[in-house]
Amino acid sequence: MNAVVFDESGQISIREHPVPAIADNEILVRNVAVAQNPSDWKHIDFKLGKPGSILGTDFSGIVVKTGKNVTGGPKVGDHVAGIAHACAYPDKGAYAEYVKADSELVWVVPENTFSHEQAAAYGAAFWTSVQALYNPKHLGLVEPPAKVAKPEWVLIYGGSTACGLTAIQLAHLSGYKVVTTASSRNHELLKSLGADVTVDYRETGLVSKIKQATGDSVKYGADMIGDEETKKVTVQAIGPSGGKVVGLNPLLSEESDRKDVTFSNVMLYSVYGYSYTIASRQVPAVPEDRVHMVAFLKKLPQLVRDGALRPIPIKVWEGGLEGIQGGLQYMREGKVSAEKIVYRL
């Protein structure tokens, strides 16, 4: 098969690569669409990709083979979407004609709902939002289809990122009141997805503006940018009663400058339930993270079928695998806003 593979110098190229062999609990998927994430170009530029490994996380395609222990899950011919553990293994990674996956860590896309491009865009960003908002060790919000008994304020910093676009929908679906930050040009989109209040992140006195808009009662915060400054703003925006903040950058300290605000970072690949290495850091297995994500994915098809969750805006980048270098450069230059770059294979 053709795949986007890392070479010894840490660069990528399209090359002929073995089709992954599947284990008894895995499925083989023929990719139809794959979606891009910031981690893609960062793994290249920061030399984090292992030689011989495949780039890319988000995929959507058709099941072509199932392991002998896959029962009651995806079947051959089903449209499924999921995430692959990119940049680390020669038989994993989404930027390829075929990808293998744990049969419990994909979701079956209902007919006449999301296209392959739209389903691929519900990859790492959506899964990260689920983990950040609902995993008990992070914000621990009430999960849909249930709703919180008394609406509380949640701040989504970076509402026009792919993580923000999905987190806004999820928090709104769970009955929370959502305040979010983004460029003014994206405010109407974010309100259409469920944001109650939108604030331009470039405004002077941003924390004060958030507090004023929410009656200084934000209890939960999700920093969907993941740098020191956005972490600081999100923590400071929490109301005087304290609360919880979750971030996206596992390399950031989990220390908070407020004793009444706890801070944690999402580690998305923990959903696989095995230990792994990132940037020479050994990350232990967290089986409960896998259990949580498997349970949520079982609910996702019905939420999509009911229209409770909407596709996020996408930009289809032409050229398939050949077009990926151009799409990565476009993202490097900071040109992606309020949309997800997707490639059709």
C-alpha positions as CSV (number, residue, x, y, z in Angstrom):
1,M,0.0,0.0,0.0
2,N,1.0,3.7,-0.3
3,A,1.7,5.4,3.0
4,V,3.3,8.6,4.4
5,V,6.3,7.3,6.2
6,F,9.1,8.8,8.3
7,D,12.7,8.2,7.1
8,E,15.9,8.2,9.1
9,S,16.3,12.0,8.9
10,G,12.8,12.6,10.4
11,Q,11.3,13.7,7.1
12,I,8.3,12.1,5.4
13,S,7.7,10.7,2.0
14,I,5.1,8.5,0.2
15,R,6.4,5.1,-0.2
16,E,5.3,1.5,-0.7
17,H,4.6,0.0,2.8
18,P,3.3,-3.3,4.0
19,V,-0.4,-3.6,4.7
20,P,-0.8,-4.0,8.5
21,A,-1.4,-7.5,9.8
22,I,-4.3,-7.5,12.3
23,A,-4.5,-9.2,15.7
24,D,-7.6,-11.2,16.8
25,N,-9.3,-8.2,18.3
26,E,-8.5,-5.8,15.5
27,I,-10.0,-4.7,12.2
28,L,-8.5,-3.6,8.9
29,V,-9.9,-0.5,7.3
30,R,-9.6,0.7,3.7
31,N,-9.3,4.5,4.2
32,V,-11.5,6.8,2.3
33,A,-10.7,10.0,4.1
34,V,-8.1,11.2,6.6
35,A,-7.9,14.4,8.6
36,Q,-5.0,16.6,9.7
37,N,-3.9,17.6,13.2
38,P,-1.3,20.1,14.5
39,S,0.6,17.1,15.9
40,D,1.3,16.0,12.3
41,W,3.6,18.8,11.4
42,K,5.0,19.0,15.0
43,H,6.1,15.4,14.8
44,I,8.0,16.3,11.6
45,D,9.5,19.7,12.7
46,F,10.5,18.5,16.2
47,K,11.9,15.2,15.0
48,L,9.5,13.1,17.0
49,G,8.5,10.6,14.4
50,K,10.2,7.2,14.5
51,P,11.9,6.0,11.3
52,G,9.6,3.6,9.4
53,S,6.5,4.8,11.3
54,I,3.4,6.2,9.5
55,L,2.1,9.8,9.9
56,G,-1.5,10.7,10.6
57,T,-4.1,10.0,13.3
58,D,-7.7,10.6,12.0
59,F,-9.3,8.2,9.5
60,S,-12.6,7.1,8.1
61,G,-13.1,4.2,5.8
62,I,-14.7,0.8,5.1
63,V,-13.9,-2.4,7.1
64,V,-12.4,-5.0,4.9
65,K,-11.2,-7.6,7.4
66,T,-12.0,-8.5,11.1
67,G,-10.0,-10.5,13.6
68,K,-11.4,-13.8,14.8
69,N,-12.4,-12.4,18.2
70,V,-14.3,-9.4,16.8
71,T,-18.0,-10.3,17.5
72,G,-20.9,-7.9,18.0
73,G,-18.7,-5.0,16.7
74,P,-17.8,-3.6,13.3
75,K,-18.5,-5.9,10.3
76,V,-16.9,-6.1,6.9
77,G,-18.5,-3.4,4.8
78,D,-19.2,-1.1,7.7
79,H,-18.3,2.6,7.6
80,V,-16.1,3.3,10.6
81,A,-14.0,6.1,11.9
82,G,-11.3,6.4,14.6
83,I,-7.8,7.4,15.5
84,A,-4.5,5.6,14.9
85,H,-1.4,5.8,17.0
86,A,0.7,7.8,14.6
87,C,4.4,8.4,14.2
88,A,5.5,5.5,16.5
89,Y,4.9,2.2,14.9
90,P,5.5,0.7,11.4
91,D,2.0,-0.9,11.3
92,K,0.0,2.0,12.7
93,G,-0.8,5.5,11.4
94,A,-3.7,6.9,9.3
95,Y,-2.0,8.5,6.3
96,A,-2.1,5.3,4.3
97,E,-4.4,3.3,2.1
98,Y,-5.1,0.9,4.9
99,V,-5.1,1.3,8.7
100,K,-5.7,-1.2,11.5
101,A,-7.6,-0.5,14.6
102,D,-8.8,-2.0,17.9
103,S,-12.3,-3.1,17.1
104,E,-13.7,-1.3,20.2
105,L,-11.9,2.0,19.5
106,V,-13.8,2.9,16.4
107,W,-17.4,4.0,15.9
108,V,-19.7,2.8,13.2
109,V,-21.0,5.8,11.3
110,P,-24.7,5.6,10.7
111,E,-26.0,5.6,7.1
112,N,-27.1,9.0,5.7
113,T,-25.4,11.0,8.4
114,F,-21.7,12.0,8.2
115,S,-19.7,11.6,5.0
116,H,-16.3,10.0,5.2
117,E,-14.7,13.5,5.3
118,Q,-16.9,14.6,8.1
119,A,-16.4,11.4,10.1
120,A,-12.6,11.7,9.7
121,A,-12.8,15.2,11.1
122,Y,-14.3,13.7,14.3
123,G,-11.0,12.0,15.1
124,A,-8.4,13.3,17.6
125,A,-10.1,16.6,18.2
126,F,-13.4,15.0,19.2
127,W,-11.8,12.2,21.2
128,T,-9.7,14.8,23.0
129,S,-12.8,16.8,23.8
130,V,-14.5,13.7,25.2
131,Q,-11.5,12.8,27.3
132,A,-11.1,16.4,28.6
133,L,-14.7,17.1,29.4
134,Y,-16.0,13.7,30.6
135,N,-13.1,11.6,32.0
136,P,-13.4,11.7,35.8
137,K,-9.7,12.6,36.3
138,H,-10.2,15.8,34.2
139,L,-13.4,17.9,34.2
140,G,-15.7,15.0,34.9
141,L,-18.8,16.7,33.4
142,V,-22.2,15.0,33.1
143,E,-22.1,12.9,29.9
144,P,-24.8,13.0,27.2
145,P,-27.5,11.9,26.7
146,A,-27.8,12.9,30.4
147,K,-27.8,16.6,31.3
148,V,-26.5,18.4,34.3
149,A,-29.2,19.2,36.9
150,K,-28.2,22.8,37.3
151,P,-26.5,24.6,34.4
152,E,-23.0,25.7,35.2
153,W,-20.5,27.8,33.2
154,V,-17.8,26.1,31.2
155,L,-15.1,28.1,29.5
156,I,-13.8,26.7,26.2
157,Y,-10.6,28.7,25.4
158,G,-9.9,28.4,21.7
159,G,-13.4,27.8,20.5
160,S,-12.5,27.9,16.8
161,T,-10.0,25.1,17.0
162,A,-11.2,21.6,16.0
163,C,-11.1,20.7,19.7
164,G,-13.1,23.8,20.5
165,L,-15.7,23.2,17.8
166,T,-16.4,19.7,19.2
167,A,-16.1,20.7,22.9
168,I,-18.7,23.5,22.6
169,Q,-21.2,21.0,21.1
170,L,-20.6,18.5,23.8
171,A,-20.8,20.9,26.8
172,H,-24.0,22.4,25.3
173,L,-25.4,18.9,24.8
174,S,-24.7,18.1,28.4
175,G,-26.7,21.1,29.5
176,Y,-23.9,23.4,30.5
177,K,-23.6,27.1,29.7
178,V,-20.7,27.8,27.4
179,V,-18.4,30.8,27.2
180,T,-15.7,30.6,24.6
181,T,-12.9,32.7,23.1
182,A,-12.2,33.1,19.4
183,S,-11.7,35.7,16.7
184,S,-14.8,37.8,16.1
185,R,-15.3,36.4,12.6
186,N,-16.0,33.0,14.0
187,H,-18.5,34.0,16.7
188,E,-21.7,33.3,14.8
189,L,-20.4,29.8,14.0
190,L,-19.6,29.1,17.6
191,K,-23.0,30.3,18.7
192,S,-24.7,28.1,16.2
193,L,-22.9,25.1,17.8
194,G,-24.1,26.0,21.3
195,A,-21.9,28.7,22.7
196,D,-23.9,31.1,25.0
197,V,-21.2,33.8,25.1
198,T,-18.3,34.5,22.7
199,V,-15.4,36.8,23.5
200,D,-12.6,37.9,21.2
201,Y,-9.4,36.5,22.6
202,R,-7.5,39.6,21.5
203,E,-9.6,41.9,23.7
204,T,-7.9,43.9,26.4
205,G,-8.8,42.6,29.9
206,L,-9.9,39.2,28.5
207,V,-10.3,37.6,32.0
208,S,-12.4,40.5,33.2
209,K,-14.6,40.2,30.1
210,I,-15.2,36.5,30.7
211,K,-16.0,37.1,34.4
212,Q,-18.4,39.9,33.6
213,A,-20.2,37.9,31.0
214,T,-20.7,34.9,33.3
215,G,-21.3,36.7,36.6
216,D,-17.8,35.5,37.7
217,S,-19.2,32.0,38.1
218,V,-17.1,29.8,35.7
219,K,-16.5,26.5,37.4
220,Y,-14.8,24.5,34.6
221,G,-12.3,25.4,31.9
222,A,-10.9,23.7,28.9
223,D,-7.8,25.2,27.3
224,M,-7.9,24.0,23.7
225,I,-4.7,25.9,22.7
226,G,-2.3,24.4,25.2
227,D,0.4,27.0,25.9
228,E,1.5,28.8,29.1
229,E,-0.5,32.0,28.4
230,T,-3.8,30.3,27.5
231,K,-3.4,28.1,30.6
232,K,-2.9,31.1,32.7
233,V,-6.0,32.9,31.3
234,T,-8.2,29.8,31.7
235,V,-7.2,29.3,35.3
236,Q,-7.6,33.0,36.1
237,A,-11.1,33.0,34.6
238,I,-12.4,30.4,37.1
239,G,-14.8,32.0,39.6
240,P,-14.0,32.6,43.3
241,S,-15.4,29.3,44.3
242,G,-12.6,27.5,42.5
243,G,-12.9,24.7,40.0
244,K,-11.1,22.5,37.4
245,V,-9.1,23.3,34.3
246,V,-7.9,20.8,31.7
247,G,-5.3,21.4,29.0
248,L,-4.0,19.7,25.9
249,N,-0.2,19.9,26.3
250,P,1.3,17.0,28.2
251,L,4.6,18.8,28.3
252,L,3.1,21.6,30.4
253,S,3.3,21.5,34.2
254,E,0.1,20.5,36.0
255,E,0.8,23.0,38.7
256,S,-1.8,25.8,39.0
257,D,-1.2,29.4,40.2
258,R,-4.4,29.1,42.2
259,K,-4.8,26.7,45.1
260,D,-8.5,26.5,44.5
261,V,-8.2,25.4,40.8
262,T,-6.9,21.9,39.9
263,F,-5.2,21.5,36.5
264,S,-4.6,18.4,34.4
265,N,-3.5,17.6,30.9
266,V,-5.1,15.2,28.4
267,M,-3.0,12.4,27.1
268,L,-5.1,11.2,24.2
269,Y,-3.1,8.0,23.3
270,S,-3.9,6.7,26.8
271,V,-7.2,5.5,25.4
272,Y,-5.3,2.6,23.8
273,G,-4.7,1.1,27.3
274,Y,-1.0,0.4,26.8
275,S,2.2,2.2,27.7
276,Y,4.0,4.2,25.1
277,T,6.8,6.7,24.6
278,I,6.5,10.3,23.5
279,A,9.5,12.7,23.2
280,S,11.7,10.1,25.2
281,R,9.1,10.2,28.0
282,Q,7.7,6.8,29.0
283,V,3.9,7.1,29.6
284,P,2.4,4.3,31.6
285,A,-0.7,2.3,30.6
286,V,-4.0,3.8,31.9
287,P,-6.6,1.0,31.4
288,E,-9.4,3.1,32.8
289,D,-9.0,5.7,30.0
290,R,-9.6,2.9,27.4
291,V,-12.7,1.7,29.3
292,H,-14.1,5.3,29.4
293,M,-13.5,6.0,25.7
294,V,-14.9,2.6,24.6
295,A,-18.1,3.3,26.6
296,F,-18.5,6.8,25.1
297,L,-18.0,5.6,21.5
298,K,-20.8,3.1,21.9
299,K,-23.1,6.2,22.4
300,L,-21.7,8.2,19.6
301,P,-23.7,6.7,16.6
302,Q,-27.0,7.4,18.2
303,L,-26.0,11.0,19.1
304,V,-25.0,11.5,15.4
305,R,-28.2,9.7,14.2
306,D,-30.3,12.0,16.3
307,G,-28.6,15.1,15.1
308,A,-27.4,16.0,18.6
309,L,-23.9,16.4,17.2
310,R,-23.2,18.2,14.0
311,P,-20.3,17.9,11.6
312,I,-17.6,20.5,12.0
313,P,-16.6,22.7,9.0
314,I,-14.0,21.0,6.8
315,K,-11.6,22.1,4.0
316,V,-11.0,19.2,1.5
317,W,-7.4,19.5,0.4
318,E,-6.9,18.2,-3.1
319,G,-4.3,15.5,-4.0
320,G,-4.9,12.7,-1.5
321,L,-1.6,11.5,0.1
322,E,0.3,13.6,-2.4
323,G,-1.4,16.8,-1.1
324,I,-0.4,16.3,2.5
325,Q,2.8,18.3,2.4
326,G,0.9,21.3,1.2
327,G,-1.8,21.0,3.8
328,L,0.8,20.7,6.5
329,Q,2.6,23.9,5.4
330,Y,-0.8,25.7,5.3
331,M,-1.3,24.7,8.9
332,R,2.3,25.6,9.9
333,E,1.7,29.1,8.6
334,G,-1.3,29.5,11.0
335,K,-3.9,29.7,8.2
336,V,-6.3,27.1,9.6
337,S,-9.2,28.6,11.5
338,A,-12.7,27.1,12.3
339,E,-12.2,24.2,10.0
340,K,-10.5,20.9,9.7
341,I,-8.3,19.9,6.7
342,V,-9.3,16.6,5.2
343,Y,-7.8,14.5,2.4
344,R,-9.9,12.1,0.3
345,L,-7.9,9.0,-0.7
